Amino acid sequence: MRFVIPSALILILCAVAVPASAVGFDFGIAAGAQFNGDISDFDLNTDDGFSLGLELMFEIPIVKLGVGYEYGFPRDTDGLVSDIEYHLVYGIGRIHFLGPVYAMARVGYADVSAKVPDYKGSNAAMSWGAGFGVKISKIKIEAMYSDFDIEVDQPGDSVRYTNYSARLIYSF
């Protein structure tokens, strides 16, 4: 959590600068499910997991830009690693290309924690995700691929955690 709050403040400051050219904004609550999680360095698969989040999006001509926060509830693996959870702050962009259908990408910083025997990590992770979605009235339905690059104590070393997710976002 030591980097999550400063990262969130930086993203919020960036979001404050965007409204000058924005033609509108929306605030959303997101609920998601992650599938097919993989920790490649340990050759482990994670159980399906769930997440909750918040997003603030600004409508700029052609594209929507915003910031968000997501909490990934704890999930186990098919090995010794257990209770993997994360707090993620991110910047996100969506571009509509065919009516209500859009492409989206996000980049962020996560504080990841897990119970791993005989292995210590700094819990810091850079994250990126890409996918597509459709907007129906005030609801967005998204499918996304996410990648977390988790830093560990060994110099220059990291552990990769990837998953696929489906999200529902209700906009106010």
C-alpha positions in Angstrom: 0.0 0.0 0.0 3.0 2.3 0.4 3.0 3.2 -3.3 -0.8 2.9 -4.0 -1.8 6.1 -2.3 0.9 8.3 -3.9 0.1 6.7 -7.3 -3.6 7.3 -6.8 -2.9 11.0 -6.0 -0.8 11.4 -9.2 -3.6 9.8 -11.2 -6.2 12.1 -9.6 -4.0 15.1 -10.4 -3.8 14.0 -14.0 -7.5 13.5 -14.0 -8.1 17.0 -12.7 -6.1 18.4 -15.7 -8.2 16.6 -18.3 -11.6 18.1 -17.6 -10.6 21.4 -19.2 -11.1 19.8 -22.6 -13.8 17.3 -21.5 -17.4 17.6 -22.7 -18.7 15.3 -19.9 -17.8 12.7 -17.4 -19.2 9.7 -15.7 -18.5 7.8 -12.4 -18.8 4.1 -12.5 -18.8 1.1 -10.1 -17.2 -2.0 -11.5 -17.6 -5.7 -10.6 -15.5 -8.3 -12.3 -14.5 -11.9 -12.4 -11.0 -13.1 -13.3 -10.5 -16.4 -15.0 -7.5 -18.6 -16.1 -5.0 -16.8 -13.8 -1.4 -17.9 -14.3 1.8 -17.3 -12.4 4.3 -18.4 -15.0 7.4 -18.3 -12.9 6.0 -20.8 -10.4 4.0 -22.8 -13.1 0.8 -22.3 -11.1 -2.7 -21.6 -12.1 -4.9 -19.5 -9.8 -8.5 -20.1 -8.8 -11.1 -17.8 -10.4 -11.3 -14.5 -8.5 -13.5 -11.5 -8.1 -12.9 -7.7 -8.0 -14.7 -4.5 -7.2 -13.7 -1.1 -8.4 -14.5 2.6 -9.1 -13.8 4.6 -12.2 -14.0 8.3 -13.1 -14.1 8.8 -16.9 -13.9 12.1 -18.8 -15.5 12.3 -22.3 -13.1 14.0 -24.7 -14.0 14.1 -28.4 -13.4 10.6 -29.9 -11.9 9.1 -26.7 -12.7 8.7 -23.0 -9.9 9.0 -20.5 -10.1 8.3 -16.8 -8.7 6.9 -13.6 -9.7 4.0 -11.5 -9.2 1.8 -8.5 -9.7 -2.0 -8.3 -9.5 -4.4 -5.4 -8.9 -8.1 -6.3 -10.3 -10.4 -3.6 -8.0 -13.2 -2.3 -7.7 -16.3 -4.4 -5.7 -19.5 -4.1 -3.6 -21.5 -6.6 -3.1 -25.2 -7.4 0.1 -25.1 -5.4 1.7 -23.6 -2.3 0.9 -19.9 -3.1 -2.3 -18.7 -1.5 -4.4 -15.7 -0.7 -3.3 -13.6 -3.7 -5.0 -10.2 -3.6 -4.3 -6.7 -5.0 -5.1 -3.0 -4.8 -4.7 -1.4 -8.3 -4.8 2.2 -9.3 -4.8 2.9 -13.0 -5.3 5.2 -15.9 -7.7 4.0 -18.6 -8.7 4.9 -22.1 -11.7 3.8 -24.2 -12.3 4.5 -27.9 -15.6 3.8 -29.5 -15.2 2.5 -33.1 -18.5 0.9 -34.0 -21.5 2.3 -32.3 -21.6 1.1 -28.7 -18.6 -1.2 -29.2 -15.2 0.1 -27.9 -11.6 -0.9 -27.4 -9.9 -0.2 -24.1 -6.5 -0.2 -22.5 -5.3 0.5 -19.0 -2.0 1.0 -17.2 -1.5 1.1 -13.5 0.4 0.3 -10.4 -0.7 -2.5 -8.0 0.1 -3.5 -4.4 0.0 -7.3 -4.6 0.1 -9.6 -1.6 0.2 -13.4 -1.4 1.3 -16.1 1.0 4.4 -17.7 -0.6 6.6 -20.1 1.4 10.3 -19.2 1.4 9.9 -16.4 -1.0 9.7 -12.7 -0.3 8.6 -10.0 -2.7 8.3 -6.2 -2.5 4.6 -6.5 -3.5 5.1 -3.7 -6.1 3.7 -4.4 -9.5 3.2 -2.6 -12.8 0.1 -3.7 -14.6 -1.4 -3.3 -18.0 -4.6 -4.6 -19.6 -6.3 -4.5 -22.9 -9.7 -5.6 -24.2 -13.0 -4.6 -25.7 -16.5 -3.8 -24.5 -20.0 -2.7 -25.3 -22.0 0.1 -23.7 -25.8 -0.5 -23.3 -27.5 2.5 -21.7 -25.7 3.0 -18.3 -24.0 -0.4 -18.3 -20.7 -1.4 -19.8 -19.7 -5.0 -20.4 -16.0 -5.7 -20.9 -13.6 -8.5 -21.6 -10.0 -7.9 -20.8 -6.5 -9.5 -20.6 -4.4 -8.3 -17.7 -0.7 -8.7 -16.9 0.9 -7.9 -13.5 4.8 -7.7 -13.4 5.5 -8.2 -9.7 8.9 -7.1 -8.4 10.7 -9.5 -6.1 13.8 -9.1 -3.8 16.3 -10.6 -6.2 17.9 -7.8 -8.4 16.3 -7.5 -11.8 13.8 -10.3 -11.1 10.1 -10.3 -11.3 7.1 -12.7 -11.3 4.4 -12.5 -13.9 0.7 -12.9 -13.0 -1.8 -12.9 -15.9 -5.5 -13.4 -16.2 -8.6 -12.9 -18.3 -11.5 -11.0 -16.9 -15.1 -10.0 -17.5 -16.4 -6.8 -16.0 -19.7 -5.1 -15.5 -19.6 -1.3 -14.9 -22.6 0.7 -13.9 -22.2 4.5 -14.7 -24.0 7.2 -12.8 
